[in-house]
Amino acid sequence: MKRFARIKKQQNLYEDVTQAIKTAILSGNYPSGSPLPGETALARQFEVSRPVIREALRALQSMGYLDIKRGTKGGTFVRDIIRFPLFDDFHHFILHRRIKVDHLAQARLFLEPEVCRLAAVNATEEDIQGMKALSEGYGGKSMDVKDQMYSHFHRLVGRACGNPIYAMLMENIMDFTEGFIRTIKPVTILIHHDHDHDEIIAAIEARNPKEAAKVAIRHATQILRAMQELEQVYLERLKDSAFPQSVPPTRIEST
């Protein structure tokens, strides 16, 4: 097993310990469900006091990274990745490849064609007018505002599809998409165009489910391809930056 590196003496030791353990979890040194060493072992590895360790573990528990269990079979365990506080540490998830644009692509390409197909069947005239009004309002907005509006368009389509479960899934998918874009995309880079949704609206308004699914696939593929390119640029930039790696890779030692 690997060992944690000693923490350099600084004013906020527990924050450094917190970051070191978080980095170990996100980098895969601690898989979901695995136990951390005990407080005494951690204090010895980091060369800090047990109260510092205790404070760091409580912080990670409140963030959602750890479960602390009491009793004879108790201990401190890493939570499942799907329960991690994703949007608080998006850059860490991307850096350590726990989430990728490819994961988003699989989800969107599975969900969006069916959502658009159903919207062509079930959308009301009010739904369609709402999509049109939003699309017509893209012009003149800043890049970051446009990104939010583009995402909101897909939320509207989800709400118009007639299936509340799909609508909820689209809300979550677009939350994920927005988080990814905010993290990897400089605000000056364009990955979307104001008229990219026109074909989707036209197919829904024409009540053509087959065409709506077809253009949804084409649109999602285009956006996701651009995001994949940005992801690679972002990862290269992170490799040259100390920002997300301010704490060196952690070492783990069994107890």
NUDREN-495218 format. One record per atom (N, C-alpha, C): residue in three letters; atom name; x, y, z. Coordinates in steps of 0.2 Angstrom, whole numbers, plus 5000, padded with zeros to 4 digits. Layout:
BEGIN
type atom east north up
ALA CA X Y Z .
...
//
This chain:
BEGIN
type atom east north up
MET N 5004 4994 5000 .
MET CA 5000 5000 5000 .
MET C 5004 5006 5000 .
LYS N 5002 5012 4998 .
LYS CA 5005 5018 4997 .
LYS C 5004 5022 5004 .
ARG N 5009 5027 5004 .
ARG CA 5009 5031 5011 .
ARG C 5008 5038 5009 .
PHE N 5004 5042 5014 .
PHE CA 5003 5049 5013 .
PHE C 5010 5052 5014 .
ALA N 5010 5058 5010 .
ALA CA 5016 5062 5011 .
ALA C 5015 5067 5017 .
ARG N 5021 5069 5020 .
ARG CA 5021 5073 5026 .
ARG C 5018 5080 5024 .
ILE N 5014 5083 5028 .
ILE CA 5011 5090 5027 .
ILE C 5016 5095 5029 .
LYS N 5018 5100 5025 .
LYS CA 5022 5105 5027 .
LYS C 5019 5109 5032 .
LYS N 5022 5112 5037 .
LYS CA 5019 5116 5042 .
LYS C 5017 5122 5040 .
GLN N 5010 5123 5040 .
GLN CA 5007 5129 5038 .
GLN C 5002 5131 5043 .
GLN N 4998 5137 5042 .
GLN CA 4994 5139 5047 .
GLN C 4987 5135 5047 .
ASN N 4985 5133 5041 .
ASN CA 4978 5129 5041 .
ASN C 4980 5122 5039 .
LEU N 4983 5118 5044 .
LEU CA 4985 5111 5042 .
LEU C 4979 5107 5040 .
TYR N 4973 5108 5043 .
TYR CA 4968 5103 5042 .
TYR C 4965 5104 5035 .
GLU N 4966 5110 5032 .
GLU CA 4964 5111 5025 .
GLU C 4969 5107 5020 .
ASP N 4975 5107 5022 .
ASP CA 4980 5104 5018 .
ASP C 4979 5096 5018 .
VAL N 4977 5094 5024 .
VAL CA 4976 5087 5025 .
VAL C 4969 5085 5021 .
THR N 4964 5089 5022 .
THR CA 4958 5088 5018 .
THR C 4960 5088 5011 .
GLN N 4963 5092 5008 .
GLN CA 4965 5092 5001 .
GLN C 4969 5086 4999 .
ALA N 4974 5084 5003 .
ALA CA 4978 5078 5001 .
ALA C 4973 5072 5001 .
ILE N 4969 5071 5006 .
ILE CA 4965 5065 5006 .
ILE C 4960 5065 5000 .
LYS N 4957 5071 4999 .
LYS CA 4952 5072 4993 .
LYS C 4956 5070 4987 .
THR N 4962 5072 4986 .
THR CA 4966 5071 4980 .
THR C 4967 5063 4979 .
ALA N 4969 5060 4985 .
ALA CA 4969 5053 4985 .
ALA C 4963 5049 4983 .
ILE N 4957 5051 4985 .
ILE CA 4951 5048 4983 .
ILE C 4950 5049 4976 .
LEU N 4950 5055 4973 .
LEU CA 4949 5057 4966 .
LEU C 4953 5054 4961 .
SER N 4960 5053 4963 .
SER CA 4965 5050 4959 .
SER C 4964 5042 4959 .
GLY N 4959 5039 4963 .
GLY CA 4958 5032 4963 .
GLY C 4962 5028 4967 .
ASN N 4966 5031 4972 .
ASN CA 4970 5028 4977 .
ASN C 4966 5024 4982 .
TYR N 4960 5028 4983 .
TYR CA 4955 5025 4987 .
TYR C 4949 5024 4983 .
PRO N 4947 5017 4981 .
PRO CA 4941 5016 4978 .
PRO C 4935 5017 4982 .
SER N 4929 5018 4979 .
SER CA 4923 5018 4983 .
SER C 4922 5012 4988 .
GLY N 4920 5014 4994 .
GLY CA 4919 5009 4999 .
GLY C 4925 5007 5003 .
SER N 4931 5009 5001 .
SER CA 4937 5007 5004 .
SER C 4938 5011 5011 .
PRO N 4941 5008 5016 .
PRO CA 4942 5012 5022 .
PRO C 4949 5016 5022 .
LEU N 4948 5022 5025 .
LEU CA 4955 5025 5027 .
LEU C 4958 5022 5033 .
PRO N 4965 5024 5033 .
PRO CA 4968 5022 5039 .
PRO C 4965 5025 5045 .
GLY N 4966 5023 5051 .
GLY CA 4964 5026 5057 .
GLY C 4967 5033 5058 .
GLU N 4964 5037 5063 .
GLU CA 4966 5043 5065 .
GLU C 4974 5043 5067 .
THR N 4976 5038 5071 .
THR CA 4982 5038 5073 .
THR C 4987 5037 5068 .
ALA N 4986 5032 5063 .
ALA CA 4990 5031 5057 .
ALA C 4990 5037 5053 .
LEU N 4985 5040 5052 .
LEU CA 4985 5046 5047 .
LEU C 4989 5052 5050 .
ALA N 4988 5053 5057 .
ALA CA 4992 5058 5060 .
ALA C 4999 5057 5060 .
ARG N 5001 5050 5060 .
ARG CA 5008 5049 5060 .
ARG C 5011 5050 5053 .
GLN N 5007 5048 5048 .
GLN CA 5009 5049 5041 .
GLN C 5010 5056 5039 .
PHE N 5005 5060 5041 .
PHE CA 5005 5067 5039 .
PHE C 5009 5071 5044 .
GLU N 5011 5068 5049 .
GLU CA 5015 5072 5055 .
GLU C 5011 5078 5057 .
VAL N 5005 5077 5059 .
VAL CA 5001 5082 5062 .
VAL C 4997 5079 5068 .
SER N 4994 5083 5072 .
SER CA 4990 5080 5078 .
SER C 4984 5077 5076 .
ARG N 4981 5072 5080 .
ARG CA 4975 5069 5079 .
ARG C 4969 5074 5078 .
PRO N 4969 5079 5082 .
PRO CA 4963 5084 5081 .
PRO C 4963 5087 5074 .
VAL N 4969 5088 5071 .
VAL CA 4969 5091 5064 .
VAL C 4966 5085 5059 .
ILE N 4968 5079 5060 .
ILE CA 4965 5074 5056 .
ILE C 4958 5073 5057 .
ARG N 4955 5074 5063 .
ARG CA 4948 5073 5065 .
ARG C 4944 5079 5061 .
GLU N 4947 5085 5062 .
GLU CA 4944 5090 5058 .
GLU C 4944 5089 5051 .
ALA N 4949 5087 5048 .
ALA CA 4949 5086 5041 .
ALA C 4944 5080 5039 .
LEU N 4944 5075 5042 .
LEU CA 4939 5070 5041 .
LEU C 4932 5072 5041 .
ARG N 4930 5076 5047 .
ARG CA 4924 5079 5047 .
ARG C 4922 5084 5041 .
ALA N 4927 5087 5039 .
ALA CA 4926 5092 5033 .
ALA C 4924 5088 5027 .
LEU N 4928 5082 5026 .
LEU CA 4927 5078 5020 .
LEU C 4920 5074 5021 .
GLN N 4918 5073 5027 .
GLN CA 4911 5070 5028 .
GLN C 4906 5074 5026 .
SER N 4907 5081 5028 .
SER CA 4901 5086 5026 .
SER C 4901 5087 5019 .
MET N 4907 5087 5016 .
MET CA 4907 5088 5008 .
MET C 4904 5082 5004 .
GLY N 4904 5076 5008 .
GLY CA 4901 5071 5004 .
GLY C 4905 5065 5002 .
TYR N 4912 5066 5004 .
TYR CA 4917 5061 5001 .
TYR C 4917 5055 5006 .
LEU N 4916 5056 5012 .
LEU CA 4917 5050 5017 .
LEU C 4911 5049 5021 .
ASP N 4910 5042 5023 .
ASP CA 4905 5040 5028 .
ASP C 4909 5038 5034 .
ILE N 4907 5041 5040 .
ILE CA 4911 5039 5046 .
ILE C 4906 5035 5050 .
LYS N 4908 5028 5051 .
LYS CA 4903 5024 5055 .
LYS C 4906 5022 5062 .
ARG N 4902 5022 5066 .
ARG CA 4904 5020 5073 .
ARG C 4903 5013 5075 .
GLY N 4906 5011 5080 .
GLY CA 4905 5004 5083 .
GLY C 4911 4999 5081 .
THR N 4910 4993 5083 .
THR CA 4915 4988 5082 .
THR C 4917 4987 5074 .
LYS N 4912 4988 5070 .
LYS CA 4914 4987 5063 .
LYS C 4914 4994 5059 .
GLY N 4915 4999 5063 .
GLY CA 4915 5006 5061 .
GLY C 4922 5008 5058 .
GLY N 4923 5014 5056 .
GLY CA 4928 5017 5052 .
GLY C 4926 5022 5048 .
THR N 4931 5024 5044 .
THR CA 4930 5030 5039 .
THR C 4931 5027 5032 .
PHE N 4925 5027 5028 .
PHE CA 4925 5024 5021 .
PHE C 4923 5029 5016 .
VAL N 4926 5028 5010 .
VAL CA 4925 5032 5004 .
VAL C 4918 5031 5002 .
ARG N 4914 5036 5000 .
ARG CA 4908 5035 4997 .
ARG C 4908 5033 4990 .
ASP N 4902 5031 4987 .
ASP CA 4902 5030 4980 .
ASP C 4903 5036 4976 .
ILE N 4906 5036 4970 .
ILE CA 4907 5042 4966 .
ILE C 4901 5045 4964 .
ILE N 4895 5041 4963 .
ILE CA 4889 5045 4961 .
ILE C 4886 5049 4967 .
ARG N 4889 5049 4973 .
ARG CA 4886 5053 4978 .
ARG C 4891 5058 4980 .
PHE N 4897 5059 4976 .
PHE CA 4901 5064 4977 .
PHE C 4898 5071 4976 .
PRO N 4901 5076 4979 .
PRO CA 4898 5083 4977 .
PRO C 4901 5086 4971 .
LEU N 4899 5083 4965 .
LEU CA 4902 5084 4959 .
LEU C 4904 5091 4957 .
PHE N 4899 5096 4957 .
PHE CA 4900 5102 4955 .
PHE C 4904 5107 4959 .
ASP N 4906 5105 4965 .
ASP CA 4910 5108 4969 .
ASP C 4918 5107 4967 .
ASP N 4919 5102 4964 .
ASP CA 4926 5100 4963 .
ASP C 4926 5097 4955 .
PHE N 4923 5101 4951 .
PHE CA 4923 5098 4944 .
PHE C 4930 5097 4941 .
HIS N 4934 5102 4942 .
HIS CA 4941 5102 4939 .
HIS C 4945 5096 4941 .
HIS N 4944 5094 4948 .
HIS CA 4947 5088 4950 .
HIS C 4944 5082 4947 .
PHE N 4938 5081 4946 .
PHE CA 4935 5075 4943 .
PHE C 4937 5075 4936 .
ILE N 4938 5080 4932 .
ILE CA 4940 5080 4925 .
ILE C 4948 5078 4925 .
LEU N 4952 5082 4929 .
LEU CA 4959 5081 4930 .
LEU C 4961 5073 4931 .
HIS N 4957 5070 4935 .
HIS CA 4958 5063 4937 .
HIS C 4954 5058 4933 .
ARG N 4951 5061 4928 .
ARG CA 4947 5057 4923 .
ARG C 4942 5052 4926 .
ARG N 4939 5055 4932 .
ARG CA 4933 5051 4935 .
ARG C 4927 5053 4931 .
ILE N 4927 5059 4927 .
ILE CA 4921 5060 4923 .
ILE C 4925 5063 4916 .
LYS N 4922 5061 4910 .
LYS CA 4924 5063 4904 .
LYS C 4919 5066 4900 .
VAL N 4920 5069 4894 .
VAL CA 4915 5072 4890 .
VAL C 4912 5065 4886 .
ASP N 4916 5060 4886 .
ASP CA 4913 5054 4883 .
ASP C 4908 5051 4887 .
HIS N 4908 5052 4893 .
HIS CA 4902 5050 4898 .
HIS C 4896 5054 4896 .
LEU N 4897 5060 4896 .
LEU CA 4892 5065 4894 .
LEU C 4889 5063 4887 .
ALA N 4893 5062 4882 .
ALA CA 4891 5060 4875 .
ALA C 4886 5054 4875 .
GLN N 4888 5049 4879 .
GLN CA 4884 5043 4879 .
GLN C 4877 5044 4882 .
ALA N 4877 5048 4887 .
ALA CA 4871 5050 4890 .
ALA C 4866 5054 4886 .
ARG N 4869 5059 4883 .
ARG CA 4865 5064 4879 .
ARG C 4863 5060 4873 .
LEU N 4867 5056 4869 .
LEU CA 4865 5053 4863 .
LEU C 4860 5048 4864 .
PHE N 4860 5045 4870 .
PHE CA 4855 5040 4872 .
PHE C 4848 5044 4873 .
LEU N 4848 5049 4877 .
LEU CA 4842 5052 4880 .
LEU C 4839 5057 4875 .
GLU N 4843 5062 4872 .
GLU CA 4840 5067 4868 .
GLU C 4836 5066 4862 .
PRO N 4838 5061 4858 .
PRO CA 4834 5059 4852 .
PRO C 4827 5057 4854 .
GLU N 4826 5053 4859 .
GLU CA 4820 5051 4862 .
GLU C 4816 5056 4865 .
VAL N 4819 5061 4868 .
VAL CA 4816 5067 4871 .
VAL C 4813 5071 4865 .
CYS N 4817 5072 4860 .
CYS CA 4815 5076 4855 .
CYS C 4809 5073 4851 .
ARG N 4810 5066 4850 .
ARG CA 4805 5062 4846 .
ARG C 4798 5063 4850 .
LEU N 4798 5062 4856 .
LEU CA 4792 5063 4860 .
LEU C 4789 5070 4860 .
ALA N 4794 5075 4860 .
ALA CA 4792 5082 4860 .
ALA C 4788 5084 4854 .
ALA N 4790 5080 4848 .
ALA CA 4786 5081 4842 .
ALA C 4779 5079 4842 .
VAL N 4778 5074 4847 .
VAL CA 4772 5071 4847 .
VAL C 4767 5075 4853 .
ASN N 4771 5077 4858 .
ASN CA 4767 5079 4864 .
ASN C 4767 5087 4865 .
ALA N 4772 5090 4862 .
ALA CA 4773 5097 4864 .
ALA C 4766 5101 4862 .
THR N 4765 5106 4867 .
THR CA 4759 5110 4865 .
THR C 4761 5116 4861 .
GLU N 4756 5120 4859 .
GLU CA 4758 5126 4855 .
GLU C 4762 5131 4860 .
GLU N 4760 5131 4866 .
GLU CA 4763 5135 4871 .
GLU C 4770 5133 4872 .
ASP N 4772 5127 4872 .
ASP CA 4778 5124 4872 .
ASP C 4783 5126 4867 .
ILE N 4780 5126 4861 .
ILE CA 4784 5127 4855 .
ILE C 4785 5135 4854 .
GLN N 4780 5139 4856 .
GLN CA 4781 5146 4856 .
GLN C 4787 5148 4861 .
GLY N 4787 5144 4867 .
GLY CA 4792 5146 4872 .
GLY C 4799 5144 4869 .
MET N 4800 5139 4865 .
MET CA 4806 5137 4862 .
MET C 4808 5142 4857 .
LYS N 4803 5145 4853 .
LYS CA 4805 5150 4848 .
LYS C 4807 5156 4851 .
ALA N 4803 5158 4856 .
ALA CA 4805 5165 4860 .
ALA C 4812 5164 4863 .
LEU N 4814 5159 4866 .
LEU CA 4820 5158 4868 .
LEU C 4826 5159 4863 .
SER N 4824 5155 4858 .
SER CA 4829 5155 4852 .
SER C 4830 5161 4849 .
GLU N 4825 5165 4848 .
GLU CA 4825 5172 4845 .
GLU C 4829 5177 4850 .
GLY N 4830 5175 4856 .
GLY CA 4833 5180 4861 .
GLY C 4840 5179 4862 .
TYR N 4843 5174 4858 .
TYR CA 4850 5173 4859 .
TYR C 4855 5179 4857 .
GLY N 4852 5182 4851 .
GLY CA 4857 5188 4848 .
GLY C 4858 5193 4853 .
GLY N 4865 5195 4853 .
GLY CA 4867 5201 4857 .
GLY C 4868 5199 4865 .
LYS N 4868 5193 4867 .
LYS CA 4869 5191 4873 .
LYS C 4877 5189 4874 .
SER N 4879 5190 4880 .
SER CA 4886 5188 4881 .
SER C 4887 5180 4880 .
MET N 4893 5178 4880 .
MET CA 4894 5171 4879 .
MET C 4892 5167 4884 .
ASP N 4893 5169 4891 .
ASP CA 4891 5165 4896 .
ASP C 4884 5164 4897 .
VAL N 4880 5170 4896 .
VAL CA 4873 5170 4896 .
VAL C 4870 5166 4890 .
LYS N 4873 5166 4884 .
LYS CA 4871 5161 4879 .
LYS C 4872 5154 4881 .
ASP N 4877 5152 4884 .
ASP CA 4878 5145 4886 .
ASP C 4872 5143 4890 .
GLN N 4870 5147 4895 .
GLN CA 4865 5146 4899 .
GLN C 4858 5145 4895 .
MET N 4857 5150 4891 .
MET CA 4851 5150 4887 .
MET C 4851 5143 4882 .
TYR N 4856 5142 4879 .
TYR CA 4857 5136 4875 .
TYR C 4855 5130 4879 .
SER N 4857 5129 4885 .
SER CA 4856 5124 4890 .
SER C 4848 5124 4891 .
HIS N 4845 5130 4893 .
HIS CA 4838 5130 4895 .
HIS C 4834 5128 4889 .
PHE N 4836 5129 4883 .
PHE CA 4832 5127 4877 .
PHE C 4831 5119 4878 .
HIS N 4836 5115 4879 .
HIS CA 4835 5108 4880 .
HIS C 4831 5106 4886 .
ARG N 4831 5110 4891 .
ARG CA 4827 5109 4897 .
ARG C 4819 5110 4895 .
LEU N 4818 5115 4891 .
LEU CA 4811 5116 4888 .
LEU C 4809 5110 4884 .
VAL N 4813 5108 4880 .
VAL CA 4811 5102 4876 .
VAL C 4810 5096 4880 .
GLY N 4814 5095 4885 .
GLY CA 4813 5090 4890 .
GLY C 4806 5090 4894 .
ARG N 4804 5096 4896 .
ARG CA 4798 5098 4899 .
ARG C 4792 5097 4894 .
ALA N 4793 5097 4887 .
ALA CA 4788 5097 4882 .
ALA C 4787 5090 4880 .
CYS N 4791 5085 4882 .
CYS CA 4791 5078 4879 .
CYS C 4785 5074 4882 .
GLY N 4782 5076 4887 .
GLY CA 4776 5073 4890 .
GLY C 4778 5067 4895 .
ASN N 4785 5066 4896 .
ASN CA 4787 5061 4901 .
ASN C 4791 5064 4907 .
PRO N 4788 5065 4913 .
PRO CA 4791 5068 4918 .
PRO C 4798 5066 4920 .
ILE N 4799 5059 4919 .
ILE CA 4805 5056 4921 .
ILE C 4810 5058 4916 .
TYR N 4809 5058 4910 .
TYR CA 4814 5061 4905 .
TYR C 4815 5068 4906 .
ALA N 4810 5072 4908 .
ALA CA 4811 5079 4909 .
ALA C 4816 5080 4915 .
MET N 4815 5076 4920 .
MET CA 4820 5077 4926 .
MET C 4827 5075 4924 .
LEU N 4827 5069 4920 .
LEU CA 4834 5067 4917 .
LEU C 4837 5073 4913 .
MET N 4833 5076 4909 .
MET CA 4836 5081 4905 .
MET C 4838 5087 4909 .
GLU N 4835 5089 4915 .
GLU CA 4837 5094 4919 .
GLU C 4844 5092 4922 .
ASN N 4845 5086 4924 .
ASN CA 4851 5084 4927 .
ASN C 4857 5084 4922 .
ILE N 4855 5081 4916 .
ILE CA 4860 5081 4910 .
ILE C 4862 5088 4909 .
MET N 4858 5093 4909 .
MET CA 4860 5100 4907 .
MET C 4863 5103 4913 .
ASP N 4862 5101 4919 .
ASP CA 4866 5104 4924 .
ASP C 4873 5101 4923 .
PHE N 4874 5095 4922 .
PHE CA 4880 5092 4921 .
PHE C 4884 5095 4915 .
THR N 4880 5096 4909 .
THR CA 4883 5100 4903 .
THR C 4886 5107 4905 .
GLU N 4881 5111 4909 .
GLU CA 4883 5117 4910 .
GLU C 4890 5117 4915 .
GLY N 4890 5113 4920 .
GLY CA 4896 5112 4924 .
GLY C 4902 5111 4920 .
PHE N 4901 5106 4915 .
PHE CA 4907 5104 4911 .
PHE C 4909 5110 4907 .
ILE N 4905 5114 4904 .
ILE CA 4906 5119 4900 .
ILE C 4910 5125 4904 .
ARG N 4907 5126 4910 .
ARG CA 4910 5132 4914 .
ARG C 4917 5130 4916 .
THR N 4918 5124 4917 .
THR CA 4925 5121 4919 .
THR C 4930 5122 4913 .
ILE N 4928 5119 4908 .
ILE CA 4933 5118 4902 .
ILE C 4933 5123 4897 .
LYS N 4928 5128 4896 .
LYS CA 4928 5132 4891 .
LYS C 4929 5139 4893 .
PRO N 4935 5142 4890 .
PRO CA 4935 5149 4890 .
PRO C 4929 5153 4887 .
VAL N 4927 5158 4891 .
VAL CA 4921 5162 4888 .
VAL C 4921 5165 4881 .
THR N 4927 5165 4879 .
THR CA 4928 5168 4872 .
THR C 4928 5162 4866 .
ILE N 4927 5156 4868 .
ILE CA 4927 5151 4863 .
ILE C 4920 5149 4862 .
LEU N 4918 5149 4855 .
LEU CA 4911 5147 4853 .
LEU C 4911 5140 4851 .
ILE N 4906 5136 4855 .
ILE CA 4905 5129 4853 .
ILE C 4898 5128 4851 .
HIS N 4894 5134 4850 .
HIS CA 4887 5133 4849 .
HIS C 4885 5139 4844 .
HIS N 4880 5139 4840 .
HIS CA 4878 5145 4836 .
HIS C 4871 5146 4837 .
ASP N 4869 5152 4836 .
ASP CA 4862 5154 4838 .
ASP C 4857 5151 4834 .
HIS N 4858 5148 4828 .
HIS CA 4853 5145 4824 .
HIS C 4853 5137 4825 .
ASP N 4858 5135 4829 .
ASP CA 4858 5127 4830 .
ASP C 4852 5124 4832 .
HIS N 4847 5127 4835 .
HIS CA 4841 5124 4837 .
HIS C 4836 5124 4832 .
ASP N 4837 5128 4827 .
ASP CA 4831 5129 4822 .
ASP C 4828 5123 4819 .
GLU N 4833 5118 4818 .
GLU CA 4830 5112 4815 .
GLU C 4826 5108 4820 .
ILE N 4828 5108 4826 .
ILE CA 4824 5104 4831 .
ILE C 4817 5107 4832 .
ILE N 4817 5114 4832 .
ILE CA 4811 5117 4833 .
ILE C 4806 5116 4827 .
ALA N 4809 5116 4821 .
ALA CA 4805 5115 4815 .
ALA C 4802 5108 4815 .
ALA N 4806 5103 4817 .
ALA CA 4804 5096 4817 .
ALA C 4799 5095 4822 .
ILE N 4799 5098 4828 .
ILE CA 4794 5098 4833 .
ILE C 4788 5101 4831 .
GLU N 4788 5107 4828 .
GLU CA 4782 5111 4825 .
GLU C 4779 5107 4820 .
ALA N 4783 5103 4816 .
ALA CA 4780 5099 4810 .
ALA C 4777 5093 4812 .
ARG N 4778 5091 4819 .
ARG CA 4775 5085 4821 .
ARG C 4778 5079 4818 .
ASN N 4785 5079 4817 .
ASN CA 4789 5074 4813 .
ASN C 4794 5071 4818 .
PRO N 4791 5066 4822 .
PRO CA 4796 5063 4827 .
PRO C 4802 5060 4824 .
LYS N 4802 5057 4819 .
LYS CA 4808 5054 4816 .
LYS C 4813 5059 4814 .
GLU N 4811 5065 4811 .
GLU CA 4816 5070 4810 .
GLU C 4818 5073 4816 .
ALA N 4814 5074 4821 .
ALA CA 4816 5077 4827 .
ALA C 4822 5073 4830 .
ALA N 4821 5067 4830 .
ALA CA 4826 5062 4833 .
ALA C 4833 5063 4829 .
LYS N 4832 5063 4823 .
LYS CA 4838 5063 4818 .
LYS C 4842 5070 4819 .
VAL N 4838 5075 4820 .
VAL CA 4842 5082 4820 .
VAL C 4845 5082 4827 .
ALA N 4842 5079 4832 .
ALA CA 4844 5079 4839 .
ALA C 4851 5076 4839 .
ILE N 4851 5070 4836 .
ILE CA 4858 5066 4836 .
ILE C 4863 5070 4833 .
ARG N 4861 5074 4827 .
ARG CA 4866 5078 4823 .
ARG C 4869 5084 4828 .
HIS N 4864 5087 4831 .
HIS CA 4866 5093 4835 .
HIS C 4870 5091 4841 .
ALA N 4868 5085 4845 .
ALA CA 4872 5083 4851 .
ALA C 4879 5081 4849 .
THR N 4879 5077 4843 .
THR CA 4886 5075 4841 .
THR C 4890 5081 4839 .
GLN N 4888 5086 4836 .
GLN CA 4892 5092 4834 .
GLN C 4894 5096 4841 .
ILE N 4890 5097 4846 .
ILE CA 4892 5100 4852 .
ILE C 4897 5096 4856 .
LEU N 4896 5089 4856 .
LEU CA 4900 5085 4860 .
LEU C 4907 5084 4857 .
ARG N 4907 5085 4851 .
ARG CA 4914 5084 4847 .
ARG C 4918 5090 4849 .
ALA N 4915 5096 4849 .
ALA CA 4918 5102 4851 .
ALA C 4920 5102 4858 .
MET N 4916 5099 4862 .
MET CA 4918 5099 4870 .
MET C 4924 5094 4871 .
GLN N 4924 5089 4867 .
GLN CA 4930 5084 4867 .
GLN C 4936 5088 4866 .
GLU N 4936 5092 4861 .
GLU CA 4942 5096 4859 .
GLU C 4944 5100 4864 .
LEU N 4939 5104 4867 .
LEU CA 4941 5108 4873 .
LEU C 4943 5104 4879 .
GLU N 4941 5099 4880 .
GLU CA 4943 5095 4886 .
GLU C 4950 5093 4885 .
GLN N 4952 5091 4879 .
GLN CA 4960 5090 4878 .
GLN C 4964 5096 4879 .
VAL N 4962 5102 4877 .
VAL CA 4965 5108 4878 .
VAL C 4966 5109 4886 .
TYR N 4960 5108 4889 .
TYR CA 4960 5110 4896 .
TYR C 4964 5105 4900 .
LEU N 4964 5099 4898 .
LEU CA 4969 5094 4902 .
LEU C 4976 5096 4901 .
GLU N 4978 5098 4895 .
GLU CA 4985 5100 4894 .
GLU C 4987 5106 4898 .
ARG N 4982 5111 4898 .
ARG CA 4983 5117 4902 .
ARG C 4984 5115 4909 .
LEU N 4980 5110 4912 .
LEU CA 4981 5108 4919 .
LEU C 4987 5105 4921 .
LYS N 4990 5101 4916 .
LYS CA 4996 5098 4917 .
LYS C 5002 5103 4918 .
ASP N 5001 5109 4915 .
ASP CA 5006 5114 4915 .
ASP C 5005 5119 4921 .
SER N 5000 5117 4925 .
SER CA 4998 5122 4930 .
SER C 4998 5118 4937 .
ALA N 5000 5122 4942 .
ALA CA 5000 5119 4949 .
ALA C 4994 5120 4952 .
PHE N 4989 5124 4949 .
PHE CA 4983 5125 4953 .
PHE C 4979 5119 4955 .
PRO N 4977 5114 4951 .
PRO CA 4973 5109 4954 .
PRO C 4978 5104 4958 .
GLN N 4984 5104 4957 .
GLN CA 4989 5099 4960 .
GLN C 4993 5103 4966 .
SER N 4990 5107 4969 .
SER CA 4994 5111 4974 .
SER C 4996 5106 4980 .
VAL N 4993 5101 4981 .
VAL CA 4995 5096 4986 .
VAL C 4997 5090 4982 .
PRO N 5004 5088 4983 .
PRO CA 5007 5082 4979 .
PRO C 5003 5076 4980 .
PRO N 5003 5071 4975 .
PRO CA 5000 5065 4975 .
PRO C 5001 5062 4982 .
THR N 4995 5059 4985 .
THR CA 4996 5056 4991 .
THR C 4998 5049 4991 .
ARG N 5001 5047 4997 .
ARG CA 5003 5040 4997 .
ARG C 4999 5036 5003 .
ILE N 4997 5030 5002 .
ILE CA 4993 5027 5007 .
ILE C 4997 5021 5010 .
GLU N 4996 5020 5016 .
GLU CA 4999 5015 5020 .
GLU C 4994 5011 5024 .
SER N 4994 5005 5023 .
SER CA 4989 5001 5027 .
SER C 4991 5001 5034 .
THR N 4986 4999 5038 .
THR CA 4987 4999 5046 .
THR C 4985 4992 5049 .
//
